[in-house]
C-alpha cells in the first residue's frame, strides 16, 4: 500500500515538474520575442539618430548658413568697424 502512495506522489511530482518546465519554456520564448522587438526598436533608433546627425551636419555647414542668411533672410555682412569681438 505504501508503495502505491509513494508511486502516486512521485507521479504527481513528475506532472507538476513537467508543467513547470512547459510554463518556463513558454515564458522564455515570450521574453525572447520581447527582446527581439526591443532590439529592432534600438536598431531603428540608431538609424534615426544617424540620419538626424547627418541632417544636423548638413544644416550647420557654414556655406549653407551663409546662403540662407543672404538669400532667404536678406542679411548682409556688417562693415568691419561695426563688428564687436567678445573675449572671455
C-alpha positions in Angstrom: 0.0 0.0 0.0 2.8 2.4 0.9 4.4 1.7 -2.5 1.2 2.8 -4.3 1.1 6.0 -2.2 4.8 6.6 -2.9 4.3 5.9 -6.6 1.2 8.2 -6.8 3.2 11.0 -5.0 6.1 10.6 -7.5 3.7 10.7 -10.5 2.1 13.9 -9.1 5.5 15.5 -8.6 6.6 14.4 -12.1 3.4 16.0 -13.6 3.9 19.2 -11.6 7.6 19.3 -12.7 6.6 18.8 -16.3 4.0 21.6 -16.2 6.6 24.0 -14.6 9.1 23.2 -17.4 6.4 23.9 -20.0 5.5 27.2 -18.3 9.1 28.3 -18.0 9.8 27.4 -21.6 6.7 29.5 -22.7 7.9 32.4 -20.5 11.4 32.1 -22.0 10.0 32.3 -25.5 7.9 35.3 -24.7 10.8 37.1 -23.2 13.0 36.3 -26.2 10.3 37.7 -28.6 10.1 40.8 -26.5 13.9 41.1 -26.5 13.9 40.9 -30.3 11.3 43.6 -30.6 13.3 45.8 -28.3 16.5 45.2 -30.3 14.6 46.1 -33.5 13.5 49.3 -31.9 17.0 50.0 -30.8 18.3 49.5 -34.4 15.6 51.8 -35.7 16.6 54.5 -33.2 20.2 54.1 -34.2 19.3 54.6 -37.8 17.2 57.6 -37.0 20.0 59.1 -34.8 22.4 58.7 -37.7 20.0 60.4 -40.1 19.5 63.3 -37.6 23.3 63.7 -37.2 23.7 63.8 -40.9 20.9 66.4 -41.2 22.4 68.5 -38.4 25.8 68.4 -40.2 24.2 69.4 -43.5 22.1 72.2 -41.9 25.1 73.7 -39.9 27.5 73.8 -42.8 29.0 77.2 -43.0 28.1 77.9 -46.6 24.5 76.7 -46.1 24.0 79.0 -43.2 25.6 81.9 -45.1 23.5 81.1 -48.2 20.2 81.0 -46.2 21.1 84.2 -44.4 21.8 86.1 -47.6 19.1 84.7 -49.8 16.1 84.0 -47.6 16.7 86.4 -44.7 18.3 89.1 -46.8 21.1 89.6 -44.3 24.3 91.4 -45.2 27.8 91.2 -43.6 28.3 94.2 -41.3 31.2 96.6 -42.0 34.4 95.8 -40.2 34.1 98.7 -37.8 30.6 97.5 -36.7 31.9 94.1 -35.7 32.3 93.7 -31.9 34.6 90.9 -30.6 33.9 89.4 -27.2 36.7 87.8 -25.1 36.3 85.5 -22.1 
